[in-house]
Amino acid sequence: MTDADADAPAETLYEGQWLRLRHRGRWEYAERTHGDGMAVIIIACTPEDRVLFVEQYRIPLGKPTIEMPAGLVGDQGGEDTLEEAARRELVEETGWEPSKVEVLLVGPTSSGMSNERIAFVRATGLVRVGPGGGDETEEIVVHEVPRAEAPAWLVRKQAEGYELDLKLWAGLWMLERNPDGSPLAP
């Protein structure tokens, strides 16, 4: 981006319910229309040490994906916190409720295309409270995969034709480590 691009006024090309397409200088980019462009991705294992993954069809890709539970902050019409959004989305998507949620890192997902930022949140002390599967607008399949088998399971799912969110590998890493690389305390 040049100084001329940075100084140019932003123009809205289109605005929908969830996204806004903008033009500034030579750039076109997308913005979330609410929640300050924040989303959470929840890293969680059941008491049996099974990693929680969700499967859902994603229209932009035209394929099913495997992801960690995730969601937008503030999409319920309220101004919830990262922790509240993570707790809500984990229960809604997987049926597991955490006793503790901890925000680990926050950063952009695709800084050249969108203002969206995502927070990695570790959820622990899980208790089953429902079936999961998402809300009435979603068709989410929950997968509980033994932690030791998770990377190989993901590679098999990719070979079957699923798209894999690359943040999965960062999430797996943060099941055992803090963001600075230090191991989790036992």
C-alpha positions, -999 to 999 in steps of 0.1 A, spaced: 0 0 0 13 34 -9 9 66 11 -17 76 -15 -37 45 -8 -35 51 29 -47 87 26 -75 79 2 -110 79 16 -127 45 19 -158 40 -3 -185 14 4 -191 -7 -27 -217 -30 -11 -231 -36 23 -250 -68 34 -262 -81 67 -228 -95 77 -202 -81 53 -193 -48 37 -171 -45 5 -149 -15 5 -126 3 -19 -97 25 -8 -70 36 -32 -61 5 -53 -74 -19 -26 -107 -37 -23 -114 -55 9 -142 -69 31 -152 -58 65 -175 -75 91 -205 -52 97 -207 -58 135 -187 -71 164 -156 -51 155 -147 -79 130 -139 -103 158 -143 -141 158 -132 -168 182 -118 -202 175 -122 -226 205 -95 -252 213 -110 -279 234 -106 -315 246 -132 -336 263 -124 -352 297 -115 -383 277 -88 -363 259 -107 -361 226 -103 -330 205 -135 -313 194 -138 -306 157 -168 -295 137 -178 -304 102 -200 -281 81 -206 -273 44 -192 -239 36 -209 -221 7 -178 -199 -3 -157 -231 -8 -185 -253 -22 -172 -281 1 -175 -294 36 -148 -283 60 -133 -295 92 -127 -267 117 -124 -262 154 -156 -247 169 -158 -210 162 -181 -180 158 -185 -143 156 -183 -120 187 -215 -100 191 -235 -118 165 -264 -124 189 -273 -87 190 -253 -82 222 -219 -69 229 -204 -100 244 -168 -106 253 -144 -130 236 -149 -153 266 -187 -152 264 -187 -157 227 -164 -187 230 -185 -203 258 -217 -197 238 -203 -211 205 -188 -242 221 -221 -251 237 -241 -243 206 -218 -262 182 -206 -291 202 -229 -295 233 -199 -292 256 -197 -264 282 -164 -253 296 -157 -243 332 -128 -221 321 -120 -202 289 -87 -184 283 -79 -161 255 -45 -170 241 -38 -149 210 -57 -123 188 -47 -115 153 -59 -110 117 -70 -140 96 -63 -125 61 -49 -90 65 -48 -83 28 -84 -90 23 -104 -85 55 -105 -66 88 -115 -98 105 -95 -108 136 -97 -141 154 -90 -150 190 -76 -184 199 -94 -194 231 -86 -225 251 -116 -241 268 -111 -265 297 -131 -283 323 -157 -295 298 -191 -310 308 -216 -324 283 -248 -302 284 -265 -310 250 -262 -325 216 -245 -296 198 -250 -293 160 -254 -255 159 -284 -234 158 -315 -237 134 -295 -222 105 -266 -246 108 -260 -283 101 -229 -290 121 -215 -325 127 -194 -328 158 -163 -350 158 -145 -361 190 -111 -374 180 -85 -388 203 -58 -362 207 -29 -386 197 -48 -395 165 -60 -360 155 -33 -350 130 -36 -383 111 -74 -381 112 -73 -346 97 -50 -357 69 -74 -386 61 -104 -362 61 -85 -340 36 -79 -370 14 -116 -377 15 -122 -342 0 -128 -320 30 -113 -286 32 -92 -281 64 -89 -248 82 -52 -244 85 -57 -229 120 -64 -265 131 -26 -271 134 -21 -240 156 -50 -251 177 -35 -286 182 -2 -271 192 -19 -248 217 -36 -278 234 -2 -286 249 16 -253 249 12 -217 258 16 -191 229 52 -185 240 60 -222 235 62 -231 271 44 -264 281 11 -262 299 14 -268 336 1 -303 346 
